[in-house]
Amino acid sequence: MARFVLVSDTTLSRNYRSVPLLDFLASAPTDALPNAIYSFLKGPPPPAAEGRAALAPYAVRKLEASLLKHYSKDEVVVAHEDHISEFIDEDTEVIGVSTMDPLGLGPLTMSYAVFFETRAHAYVQREFESLLARINKARSGKKAKLLVGGPGVWELTVRPEELDRNKIDFAFQGEADDIAGDLFRYVSDDSGEKTEFFRGYQTFNANFRKEWEPNPKFISRYQFSKQFPALEEIPDIVNPSVKGMVEVMRGCGIGCDFCEVTLRPLRYYSPERVRREIEVNVRSGQSNAWLHTDEVFAYQHGRHYVPNEEALLDLLRAVMSTPGITRTNPTHGRISIPAAYPDLMKKMSSIMGAGRNNWIGLQVGIETGSDRLASTHMPNKTLPLKVGPDGSWSDIVWRGTYVMNKHYWRPAFTVQVGQAGETPEDNWDTVALINRMSNSSLDNGLPFEFTVTPMQNVPLGLLKSRDFDSVKLDQSQLAVYYASYRHLAKMAARDATSASSDTNVAARYVTGALVGVGGWVMFQQVKSICRKGGLDLEKAARHGLSERPQVPSIAVIR
Ligand code: SF4
C-alpha cells in the first residue's frame, strides 16, 4: 500500500461550472450563501480512477512528481477526495494536504467576513476542516502523520493553535520541489535530530523583512540554506492537472510592497517545457491550457520591465500549436502593458484565437484608483508608463481595459480596501475609476467588459486575535464595495447566459440563471449594508462621472 498519500482541499479540485469568477465562491461565508447553491455551483467532483484522482490541482501534481523521483508509483498516491480513506492503512507514513486558504484569512474571504460582519466560517474553512476530519478518522490508531503545505500555510503561522485543534502534525512552509523526498522521510521519522530543516516558520516584520520564528509544529528551510529550487530542480508533472493548468514562471520581480511573490527568485520555463506539461493534460482529454503566472507580461522581460514580445509570442505559439489545444489563457497580468503596447496585445490575441466567442480572462490587481497609493505601494507596476508624465493611474487602467476589450480580453480586476496609509480620498478615487469604466464603451458602442472584486486588508494583529469586529468600514470603503458590486450586478445581468461553458447544457442554463439572479441578490444585500452604514448611494453611484466619461490620452508604445 501507499507510503505517501497526497490530496488537496476540495475547493481546489472543482471547476465551478466553468465560470471563471466562481473560483472565488468558496470564500463566501456559510451563513450568506445557501449550501444547496454553493454545492451546485462548485460543480461535481473530478473523476476517480481506482480511487486515485484522475485530475488533481497543479501544486499536488508537482509534489507527486517530486516524490516520484525518489519513490515508486505504488508508494506515492494522489487520492481522490472521496476515496482517501481507502489508501490509509498501517503502511501509510505521511498524508500530505495542499491548501490555499485553510482558515479563511485570505483577503477575499476577509472582505466578505468584514463586510457582512459575520463570524461564520467561509466554505473554504468548512471544506478544509471536513477533509481533515475524514483523514483523522481514517488514520486514527495508525502511524501515519498529517502534513499540511501549500500557499495557505501562512494562515497557520498566524494561528498556530489551529494545528492542534485540527490534529495536524506538521505544516511545511515554502517550495518543496527539490527537497520533497527528504521532507517526507523526515516527517515520517520525526526523530527530532538536527537536519537540513528548521523547526519553525518564516514571517515578516513591520518593514516586510523576513524573520524566523521557532515552533516545533512547523518545518521550513534553514535561514542560510538555499531557499528555493532552481529551475532544473523542478520536475515536470507526470499526471494531469485540474483545468489544464501548467506553470510558465515563478516569481515576479515587480516589487509591489505588499506582495510576497516578488521576494521569490524569477524562474522562467522554456516554451518546450510548458508544452511537455500541456501534453500530459491533453492526454487526459483536456483542450484548454491555463498558464499559471503571477505576471505573464513579465515573462523573460527586459530592462525596466519592458515586455519581451518575442518570448511572449514564442510561448503562446508553443502552447497553441500543441496538438489537442484549442484555448489558452494566462492567470495574472498587469494592466500597464496592454495600456502601453496595444500591438503586442493584438498579436497575442491573434495567436490565442481570441474573439467574440473566446474571451481571454485575466486576473489583474489594479489595487486602487489613487495615484498616491499606486506610486507609494507599487511604483513598478505602472512601468514602462509613469504615473504623472503618462497620465493618472486611473487613465492607465482605463486605457489598458480599452485595449484588452478591443482584442477580446476580459480583465477580472481586484482592488484593495484597508491598504497601509489609505485615506478616504484614495478610496473615492477608486470609486471614481470603477464608475468611469462601468460607464465606458468601445468605439463600436459595446460597453467595457470587466469585473471588479474588493479585497480587504486586515492587520495581522487582528487576524491573530480574531478581533474582526473592530474593523469598521468607513463610508469611503463602503463606497468601494458598493461601486464594485453595482458593476458586478450589471455584468452578471448582461453576460449571465454566456457565463458558463459547462458541457452539460442543463447545468449551463441553471448556472446562467443563478449567476444573473445571484449578482442581483448580492447587490441588494450590499446596498442594504451600505445604506445602514450611512452611505449616500446616489452620490456613490455618480461619483467621478462627468457628463461624459473622459477618454484619456496617454503614451502608447508600438
Ligand atoms: S505585479 Fe502582482 S505578483 Fe508582481 S509584485 Fe506586484 S502584486 Fe505581486
Residues whose N, C-alpha, C, O or C-beta is under 5 A from the ligand:
A	BS01	SF4	C252 I254 G255 C256 C259 V261 T262 D294 E295
